[in-house]
Amino acid sequence: MNPTNIDQSWDEANQRYLSAALAVVRSILENHTAKEQNQSEEKNQEHLQQALQEASAAMPTPSALERVCKMFSLSSFELDLLLLCAGMELNGDFAKLCAIIHGDSQRAYPTLSLALAALPNVHWDAIAPNAPLRHWRLIQIGQAHALTLSPLRIDERILHYLTGIQYLDERLAGIIEPLQEVSNLVPSHQDLAERVAVVWAQAYKVNSLPIIQLCSKETASKRAIAATICQLQGLSLWVMPAQVIPLIPSDLDNLIRLWTRETILSKSALLIDCNELDTNDTARLNAIAHFIERTNGFLILTSRERVRVSERMVVNFDVDQPTTKEQGAVWQDALADIAPQMNGQVKTLVEQFNLSAATIRAACAEAAGQLAQKPQNDISEILWDACRLQARPRLDELAQRIEPSGDWEDLVLPEAQKQVLREIAAHVQQRSIVYNSWGFAAKSARGLGISALFAGASGTGKTLGAEVLAHRLRLDLYRIDLSSVVSKYIGETEKNLRRVFDAAEQGGVILLFDEADALFGKRSEVKDARDRYANIEVSYLLQRMESYPGLAVLTTNLKSAIDTAFLRRIRFVVQFPFPDTTQRAEIWRRIFPAKTPTADLDALQLARLNVAGGNIRNIALNAAFLAADAGEAVQMKHVLRAAQTEYTKLEKPLTEGEIGGWI
């Protein structure tokens, strides 16, 4: 063998081999036209076959054409027919020869009748719908009155593959996307990826590939693990969201066939992302099952929880968050360039934020950007806020993020209640020391969540109390209206609650569950299935609160409506009393911002209004609008008009004892 042929690149050798194969088929067509024209001269087939063999021998690895022939089990006639169609795209002589054979210059294209007449080793079933050429869409048949007279054309994806060009079929674009980036995994995730790769490698030897299912609440880690698995196996990884799988049978069948063909043409694995899959969507589940059952090859499912969608063998792996030690190592590595002096404070970040490696790197990248713009800023504060932003859960459907602004001085409460709130803050700040360093977590995993019940009439400061805690702890505060979470459908309430807690756990945000009465009523006697499931819903919420790493706060207007058995499982109970006259006067002194112009406001007189702090705020705000509209400072007359409006809303009479002598 010529050494230069050994050294040539695969692309050059592949082009040479394809050209030699096309030359053989072109010679067959030329010989056929010579016979029809009663010419005795024929091309030297032996010479061309020799050239083809030499081109094959020069290939470092099999050519694309040889691979197609082997992978799709093509007969010699099917291979020649495929080359005939490829020649139409790559060599102008083929069109001329087709026109001559057809005896019609308008029919300069290959047909089955032409192939049956001109090519050797013909067999009719080569063009059957279940034969490789049509089943795998290697060729396309145009529209004509007769099958044998219809134009034949090579599929574009196959044509490019034969020339050595690899790409994803454009018909799969927007449905299946590549996942190429592989980030460094933490040791526990690297071990998991290697275990899965071994499972696949052993199963591949016996031609019995299982589906791999990776389960966790966080998406980036699962994708990074899947990418590493495929890298270890020498596979390309592609991703398809479960939501894009077609429900129409014909579209689904087309997707299955195209993707299966891709797995044959390239060493590829497919990740089906089921993280946002609605398990109640029967049609979607059936479509996924159908896709999996009819798609052989390397398949990975990622989901929050284990999903059973196929009768094929599934090997499940739970993907845990990186350990505290691993998170610390990722932090130190990510901070090495931007803030090496922060290494001593990594422990604080790890204690508060339970983040994946990808999220930690994203937080550091964001902090680096901010630090570049404002190098004078405190890097520890920048990192803390970057973590809050990266870990911020997406709970738009079930929660409302509140931007906390209040502080201790904004709370007008008896000292006993303030002291309990300070204790709650201390529990959140010191939980890592007590649970981990002092061993309480090792002693018992139950009851480690910090839960509180804020009870009191509407407007007494329950939400403000949660805001103050969030502000002091520099954590995000999310308010969840339990009345919107509770569902009449069995199992839906737990699902909604699970979404809330799962999304919040990364950042340990403060969860404020409003209207706890909607769920935490007196434990009812179980008379039917609905009563039984109502108690299950309550138990589930308490269970998640007890295990939630952050602070969960319940609010209620009526503490007596909550079962005492449930109260025992809540760590703190804070009663927000209706403010007395002294407290109302203090609220009035603080209610107007320093920039608000006021004139002759008497806090003691205003305190005679027998309303809670929330109503006082409404009255003050309305008075400010009235004064601004009149172009005046806020005065008692504006407060009087605003109070009349608020009392009307409350359907409560405004007595002379409350407003007598104001003006």
C-alpha positions in Angstrom: 0.0 0.0 0.0 1.3 3.4 -0.9 2.4 5.2 2.3 1.0 8.5 1.1 -2.4 6.8 1.0 -2.1 5.8 4.6 -1.2 9.3 5.7 -4.0 11.1 3.8 -6.9 12.4 5.9 -10.1 10.5 6.2 -12.0 13.3 4.4 -9.8 13.1 1.3 -9.9 9.4 1.3 -13.6 9.4 1.7 -14.1 11.7 -1.3 -11.8 9.6 -3.4 -13.8 6.4 -2.5 -17.2 8.1 -3.2 -15.9 9.3 -6.5 -14.7 5.8 -7.4 -18.1 4.3 -6.4 -19.9 6.9 -8.5 -17.7 6.2 -11.4 -18.7 2.5 -11.3 -22.4 3.3 -11.4 -21.9 6.0 -14.1 -20.0 3.4 -16.2 -23.0 1.0 -15.8 -25.3 3.7 -17.2 -23.0 4.5 -20.0 -22.7 0.8 -21.0 -26.5 0.6 -20.9 -26.9 3.5 -23.3 -24.2 2.1 -25.6 -26.2 -1.2 -25.8 -29.4 0.7 -26.6 -27.6 2.6 -29.3 -26.1 -0.7 -30.7 -22.6 0.5 -29.8 -20.1 -2.3 -29.1 -17.7 -0.2 -26.9 -18.1 -0.6 -23.2 -16.3 0.9 -20.2 -13.7 -1.3 -18.5 -15.6 -2.4 -15.4 -12.7 -4.3 -14.1 -10.5 -1.2 -14.2 -13.1 0.8 -12.3 -13.7 -1.9 -9.7 -9.9 -2.1 -9.1 -9.8 1.7 -8.6 -12.7 1.3 -6.1 -10.9 -1.4 -4.2 -7.7 0.7 -4.0 -9.7 3.6 -2.7 -11.3 1.4 0.0 -7.9 0.1 1.0 -6.6 3.7 1.4 -9.3 4.5 3.9 -8.0 4.9 7.5 -11.4 3.8 8.7 -14.4 2.7 6.6 -15.9 5.2 4.3 -19.2 6.9 4.8 -20.7 4.9 1.9 -19.4 1.6 3.4 -20.9 2.5 6.8 -24.3 3.3 5.3 -24.3 0.0 3.4 -23.5 -1.9 6.5 -25.6 0.0 9.0 -28.7 -0.2 6.9 -28.0 -3.6 5.4 -28.3 -2.6 1.8 -28.1 -5.1 -1.0 -25.8 -4.4 -4.0 -28.8 -3.2 -6.0 -30.0 -0.9 -3.2 -26.5 0.5 -2.9 -26.2 1.2 -6.6 -29.7 2.8 -6.6 -28.5 5.1 -3.7 -25.4 6.0 -5.6 -27.5 6.7 -8.7 -29.5 9.2 -6.7 -26.3 10.7 -5.2 -24.7 11.0 -8.6 -27.6 13.2 -9.7 -26.5 15.8 -7.0 -22.7 15.4 -7.4 -22.1 14.8 -11.1 -23.8 16.4 -14.1 -23.2 13.4 -16.3 -25.9 11.4 -14.4 -28.7 13.7 -15.5 -27.6 13.5 -19.1 -27.4 9.7 -19.0 -30.9 9.5 -17.3 -32.4 11.6 -20.1 -30.8 9.4 -22.8 -32.0 6.2 -21.1 -35.5 7.6 -20.8 -35.4 8.9 -24.4 -36.8 12.2 -23.1 -34.8 15.3 -22.3 -37.5 16.4 -19.8 -36.9 13.3 -17.7 -33.3 13.9 -16.7 -33.7 12.1 -13.4 -33.5 8.5 -12.0 -36.6 6.4 -11.7 -37.2 2.8 -10.5 -37.9 1.7 -14.1 -34.5 3.1 -15.1 -32.8 1.3 -12.2 -34.5 -2.0 -13.0 -33.4 -1.7 -16.6 -29.9 -0.5 -16.2 -28.5 -1.7 -12.8 -27.4 -5.3 -12.1 -28.7 -7.6 -9.4 -32.2 -6.0 -9.4 -34.9 -7.0 -7.0 -38.4 -5.4 -6.9 -38.7 -5.3 -3.1 -35.8 -2.8 -2.9 -38.4 -0.1 -3.3 -41.0 -1.5 -0.9 -42.1 0.8 2.0 -40.5 -1.5 4.6 -37.2 -1.9 2.7 -34.2 0.1 4.0 -34.2 2.7 1.3 -37.7 3.9 2.1 -38.1 2.9 5.7 -35.0 4.9 6.7 -35.8 7.7 4.3 -32.5 7.2 2.4 -34.3 8.2 -0.8 -37.5 10.1 -1.5 -40.0 9.2 -4.2 -41.7 12.1 -6.1 -45.3 12.2 -7.3 -46.2 10.6 -10.6 -48.9 8.5 -12.1 -46.9 5.3 -11.7 -44.5 4.3 -8.9 -41.9 3.1 -11.4 -42.0 6.4 -13.3 -41.7 8.6 -10.2 -38.5 10.7 -9.8 -36.1 9.3 -7.1 -34.0 11.6 -5.0 -31.5 11.0 -2.2 -32.3 12.4 1.2 -30.2 15.6 1.8 -29.0 14.4 5.2 -27.8 11.1 3.7 -26.1 12.9 0.7 -24.1 15.1 3.1 -23.2 12.1 5.2 -21.8 10.3 2.2 -19.6 13.3 1.5 -18.3 13.3 5.1 -20.4 16.1 6.5 -22.0 15.4 9.9 -24.9 17.5 11.2 -28.2 17.0 12.8 -31.1 16.6 10.4 -32.7 20.0 10.0 -36.1 18.5 10.5 -35.1 17.8 14.1 -34.0 21.4 14.7 -36.0 23.1 17.4 -37.0 19.7 18.8 -33.6 18.2 19.6 -30.7 20.4 20.6 -27.0 19.6 21.2 -25.5 19.6 24.7 -21.8 19.9 24.3 -20.5 21.8 27.3 -19.1 19.5 30.0 -18.2 21.2 33.2 -16.0 19.7 35.9 -18.1 17.5 38.2 -17.7 17.4 42.0 -16.3 14.0 43.1 -19.7 12.5 44.1 -21.2 13.3 40.7 -18.1 12.1 38.8 -18.4 8.8 40.7 -22.0 8.6 39.7 -21.2 9.3 36.0 -18.6 6.6 36.0 -21.0 4.1 37.5 -23.6 4.8 34.9 -21.0 4.6 32.1 -20.1 1.1 33.4 -23.7 0.0 33.3 -24.1 1.1 29.7 -20.8 -0.4 28.6 -21.7 -3.8 30.1 -25.3 -3.7 28.7 -24.1 -2.7 25.2 -22.0 -5.9 25.0 -25.2 -8.0 25.3 -27.3 -5.6 23.2 -29.6 -4.8 26.0 -29.3 -1.1 26.7 -31.4 0.1 29.7 -32.8 3.6 30.0 -30.9 5.7 32.5 -33.1 8.0 34.7 -31.4 10.7 36.7 -33.6 12.2 39.4 -33.1 15.4 41.4 -34.7 18.8 41.9 -31.9 20.7 40.1 -31.4 20.6 36.3 -27.8 21.7 35.7 -26.2 18.9 37.7 -28.2 16.2 35.9 -27.2 17.6 32.5 -23.5 17.8 33.5 -23.6 14.2 34.7 -25.3 13.1 31.5 -22.7 14.9 29.4 -19.9 13.3 31.3 -21.5 9.8 30.9 -21.6 10.3 27.2 -18.1 11.7 27.0 -16.9 8.5 28.8 -18.8 6.4 26.2 -17.6 8.5 23.2 -21.2 9.6 22.5 -22.6 13.0 21.4 -25.4 14.1 23.7 -28.6 15.7 22.5 -31.5 17.1 24.5 -35.2 17.0 23.9 -37.8 18.5 26.3 -40.6 16.1 26.9 -43.1 18.8 26.1 -42.1 18.9 22.4 -42.8 15.2 21.7 -45.6 15.3 19.2 -49.0 13.9 20.1 -50.2 13.3 16.5 -49.3 9.7 15.6 -47.9 10.5 12.2 -45.7 13.3 13.5 -44.5 11.1 16.4 -43.7 8.3 14.0 -41.7 10.7 11.8 -39.7 11.9 14.8 -39.0 8.3 16.0 -37.7 7.4 12.5 -35.6 10.5 12.0 -34.0 10.2 15.5 -33.4 6.5 15.2 -31.7 7.1 11.9 -29.5 9.8 13.6 -28.4 7.2 16.2 -27.4 4.9 13.3 -25.5 7.6 11.4 -23.7 9.0 14.5 -22.8 7.7 18.0 -25.4 9.8 19.8 -27.4 9.6 23.0 -30.7 11.4 23.7 -31.6 13.1 27.0 -35.4 13.5 27.4 -35.9 16.3 29.9 -39.0 15.5 32.0 -38.3 18.0 34.7 -41.4 20.1 33.9 -43.5 17.1 32.9 -47.1 17.1 34.1 -47.7 13.6 35.4 -51.4 14.1 34.9 -51.0 14.7 31.2 -51.9 11.2 30.0 -51.6 12.0 26.3 -48.1 13.3 26.8 -47.1 10.3 28.9 -48.4 7.9 26.3 -46.4 9.7 23.6 -43.2 9.6 25.6 -43.8 5.8 26.2 -44.4 5.2 22.5 -41.2 7.2 21.6 -39.1 5.2 24.1 -40.5 1.8 23.2 -39.7 2.3 19.5 -36.4 4.1 19.9 -33.4 1.8 20.5 -30.1 3.3 21.6 -28.7 5.3 24.4 -31.5 7.2 26.3 -31.4 9.3 29.4 -34.4 10.6 31.3 -34.0 13.5 33.7 -36.8 14.3 36.1 -37.5 15.6 39.6 -38.9 12.3 40.8 -38.9 8.9 39.3 -41.3 8.6 36.4 -42.4 5.3 34.9 -43.2 5.9 31.3 -42.0 2.7 29.6 -41.9 -1.1 29.9 -38.3 -1.0 28.9 -35.7 -1.6 31.6 -35.0 1.6 33.6 -32.0 2.0 35.9 -32.7 4.9 38.3 -30.0 7.1 39.9 -30.8 9.8 42.5 -28.6 12.9 42.0 -27.8 14.5 45.4 -26.7 18.1 45.8 -22.9 18.4 46.2 -21.9 17.8 49.8 -20.9 20.8 52.0 -17.3 19.9 51.5 -17.7 19.7 47.7 -19.6 23.0 47.6 -16.7 24.6 49.6 -14.2 23.3 47.2 -16.1 24.7 44.2 -16.4 28.0 45.9 -12.7 28.2 46.6 -11.9 27.2 43.0 -14.3 29.7 41.6 -13.1 32.5 43.9 -9.4 31.9 43.3 -9.1 34.6 40.6 -11.6 37.2 41.7 -11.5 37.2 45.5 -9.0 34.8 47.0 -9.4 36.7 50.3 -13.0 35.5 50.5 -11.9 31.9 51.1 -12.3 32.4 54.8 -15.9 33.3 54.4 -16.8 30.4 52.1 -18.2 28.5 55.1 -20.9 31.2 55.6 -22.0 31.0 52.0 -22.1 27.1 52.1 -24.1 27.2 55.4 -26.8 29.5 53.9 -27.0 28.5 50.3 -27.3 24.8 49.2 -26.1 25.4 45.6 -25.1 23.2 42.7 -21.6 23.6 41.2 -23.0 25.3 38.1 -25.0 27.8 40.3 -21.9 28.6 42.4 -19.9 29.3 39.3 -22.7 31.5 37.9 -22.9 33.4 41.2 -19.1 34.0 41.1 -19.3 35.1 37.5 -22.0 37.6 38.3 -20.1 38.9 41.4 -16.9 39.3 39.2 -18.9 41.4 36.8 -20.2 43.7 39.5 -16.8 43.9 41.2 -15.3 45.0 37.9 -17.8 47.9 37.6 -17.6 48.9 41.3 -14.3 47.6 42.8 -14.8 49.6 45.9 -17.9 47.6 47.0 -17.7 44.9 49.6 -17.1 41.6 47.9 -18.8 39.6 50.6 -22.0 41.5 50.2 -21.8 41.2 46.4 -21.4 37.4 46.6 -24.2 37.1 49.1 -26.6 39.0 46.9 -25.4 37.1 43.8 -26.2 33.8 45.6 -29.6 35.1 46.5 -30.3 36.0 42.9 -29.0 32.7 41.5 -30.9 30.6 44.0 -34.0 32.7 43.7 -36.8 30.2 43.1 -39.3 30.7 40.2 -42.6 30.7 42.0 -44.6 33.2 40.0 -47.6 31.0 39.9 -47.8 30.2 43.6 -45.7 32.9 45.4 -45.0 36.6 45.4 -41.6 37.9 46.2 -41.7 40.7 48.7 -38.8 43.2 48.8 -38.2 43.6 52.6 -37.6 47.1 53.8 -38.6 47.2 57.4 -36.2 47.0 60.4 -36.6 46.4 64.1 -37.5 50.1 64.8 -40.4 49.8 62.3 -42.1 47.2 64.5 -44.4 48.5 67.2 -44.8 45.5 69.4 -44.6 44.6 73.0 -41.0 43.7 74.0 -41.9 40.0 74.6 -42.9 39.6 70.9 -39.8 41.4 69.7 -37.7 39.1 71.7 -39.2 36.1 70.1 -38.6 37.5 66.7 -34.9 38.1 67.6 -34.7 34.5 68.8 -36.1 33.3 65.4 -33.3 35.4 63.6 -30.7 33.8 65.9 -31.9 30.3 65.1 -31.6 31.0 61.4 -28.1 32.5 61.7 -26.7 29.9 64.1 -28.4 26.8 62.8 -25.2 25.5 61.1 -23.2 25.7 64.4 -25.9 24.0 66.5 -26.9 21.4 63.9 -23.6 20.5 62.4 -20.7 21.6 64.7 -22.5 20.8 67.9 -24.0 17.5 66.6 -27.8 18.1 66.9 -28.3 17.1 63.2 -26.5 13.8 63.7 -28.6 13.0 66.8 -31.9 13.4 65.0 -32.9 14.5 61.5 -36.4 15.4 62.6 -37.5 18.9 63.6 -34.5 20.7 62.2 -36.6 23.1 60.1 -37.3 26.5 61.7 -41.0 27.2 61.7 -43.1 30.0 63.2 -46.7 30.9 63.5 -47.6 34.6 63.4 -51.1 35.0 64.8 -53.2 38.2 65.1 -55.9 40.3 63.5 -55.5 41.6 60.1 -53.1 44.6 59.9 -51.3 43.9 63.2 -47.9 43.5 61.6 -47.5 39.8 60.8 -46.2 40.4 57.3 -44.1 43.3 58.5 -42.6 41.0 61.1 -41.6 38.6 58.3 -40.1 41.5 56.3 -38.0 42.6 59.2 -36.6 39.1 59.6 -35.8 38.9 55.9 -34.2 42.3 56.0 -32.0 41.6 59.0 -31.0 38.1 57.6 -30.6 39.5 54.1 -32.7 36.8 52.6 -35.5 36.7 50.0 -39.0 36.6 51.3 -41.8 34.8 49.4 -45.4 35.1 50.3 -47.5 32.0 49.4 -51.3 32.4 49.6 -52.3 29.0 50.9 -55.9 29.5 49.7 -54.5 29.4 46.1 -52.3 26.4 46.8 -55.0 24.2 48.3 -56.8 22.3 45.6 -60.0 20.3 45.6 -58.3 17.6 43.6 -56.7 14.9 45.6 -52.9 15.1 45.5 -52.7 18.5 43.9 -52.2 20.4 47.1 -49.1 18.3 48.0 -47.8 18.8 44.5 -48.2 22.5 44.7 -46.5 22.6 48.1 -43.7 20.3 46.9 -43.0 22.8 44.0 -42.8 25.6 46.6 -40.4 23.9 48.9 -38.2 22.3 46.2 -37.7 25.6 44.5 -36.9 27.4 47.8 -34.4 24.9 49.3 -31.4 26.1 47.3 -31.3 29.5 48.8 -33.0 28.9 52.2 -35.4 31.8 51.5 -38.0 32.8 54.0 -41.4 31.3 53.1 -44.5 33.2 54.3 -47.6 31.1 54.1 -50.5 33.5 54.3 -54.0 32.4 55.4 -53.0 29.3 57.2 -56.6 28.8 58.3 -57.3 27.6 54.7 -55.4 24.4 55.6 -54.8 24.3 59.3 -58.3 24.1 60.7 -59.2 21.8 63.5 -58.4 18.3 62.7 -61.7 16.9 61.4 -63.2 13.6 62.1 -62.5 11.4 59.1 -65.9 10.8 57.5 -64.9 10.4 53.9 -61.9 10.3 51.5 -61.7 14.1 51.3 -61.4 14.5 55.1 -58.6 11.9 55.1 -56.7 13.6 52.3 -57.2 17.0 54.0 -55.3 15.7 57.0 -52.7 14.2 54.8 -52.2 17.7 53.2 -51.6 19.3 56.6 -49.2 16.5 57.6 -47.3 17.0 54.4 -46.9 20.7 54.9 -45.7 20.2 58.5 -43.3 17.5 57.3 -41.7 19.8 54.7 -41.6 22.7 57.2 -39.8 20.5 59.7 -37.2 19.5 57.1 -36.9 22.8 55.3 -33.4 24.3 55.8 -34.7 27.9 55.9 -37.4 29.6 57.8 -41.1 28.9 57.1 -43.7 31.3 58.6 -47.4 30.7 58.8 -49.9 33.5 59.4 -53.4 33.3 60.8 -56.0 35.7 61.9 -57.4 33.2 64.3 -55.0 31.1 66.3 -57.8 29.2 68.1 -58.8 27.8 64.7 -55.6 25.8 64.5 -55.4 22.3 66.0 -53.2 22.2 69.1 -51.6 19.0 67.7 -50.3 21.0 64.8 -49.1 23.8 67.0 -46.8 21.5 68.9 -44.9 20.8 65.7 -44.2 24.6 65.2 -41.1 25.9 66.9 -42.2 29.5 67.5 -45.6 31.1 68.0 -45.8 34.9 68.0 -49.0 36.6 68.9 -49.4 40.0 67.3 -51.8 41.9 69.5 -54.1 44.7 68.5 -52.2 47.9 69.2 -53.3 49.9 72.3 -53.4 53.7 72.3 -49.7 54.1 73.2 -48.7 51.8 70.4 -50.9 53.4 67.9 -49.4 56.8 68.7 -46.0 55.4 68.1 -47.1 53.9 64.8 -48.4 57.4 63.8 -45.1 59.0 64.7 -43.3 56.6 62.4 -45.7 56.2 59.6 -44.8 59.2 57.4 -41.5 59.1 55.6 -39.0 61.8 56.5 -39.4 63.4 53.1 -43.2 63.8 53.5 -44.2 67.4 54.4 -46.5 67.4 57.4 -48.1 70.2 59.4 -49.6 70.1 62.9 -50.1 66.4 63.1 -51.0 65.3 66.6 -50.0 61.6 67.2 -52.0 61.3 70.4 -55.1 62.5 68.7 -54.5 60.3 65.7 -54.0 57.3 68.1 -57.7 57.6 69.1 -58.5 56.0 65.8 -59.2 52.4 66.9 -57.6 50.6 64.0 -54.6 48.3 63.5 -51.3 49.2 62.0 -52.2 48.1 58.5 -55.2 50.4 58.5 -53.1 53.3 59.8 -50.8 52.8 56.9 -53.7 53.0 54.5 -55.0 56.1 56.1 -51.6 57.8 56.0 -51.1 56.9 52.4 -54.5 58.2 51.3 -53.9 61.4 53.3 -50.6 61.9 51.5 -52.3 61.7 48.1 -55.1 64.1 49.2 -52.4 66.6 50.4 -50.4 66.2 47.3 -53.4 66.8 45.1 -54.2 70.0 47.0 -50.6 71.2 46.9 -50.4 71.2 50.7 -48.5 69.5 53.5 -50.3 66.6 55.2 -52.6 68.0 57.9 -55.2 66.7 60.2 -58.0 67.5 57.7 -56.4 65.2 55.1 -56.1 62.4 57.7 -59.7 62.9 58.6 -60.9 62.5 55.1 -58.7 59.5 54.6 -60.0 57.9 57.8 -63.6 58.4 56.7 -62.7 56.5 53.5 -61.0 53.7 55.4 -63.8 53.3 58.0 -66.4 53.1 55.1 -64.3 50.3 53.6 -64.3 48.5 57.0 -68.1 49.1 57.4 -67.3 50.7 60.7 -68.7 54.0 62.1 -66.2 56.8 62.8 -67.2 58.0 66.3 -66.9 61.4 67.9 -64.7 60.0 70.5 -62.1 59.1 67.9 -62.1 62.4 65.9 -63.6 65.0 68.3 -61.5 68.2 68.4 -59.3 67.3 65.5 -60.1 70.4 63.5 
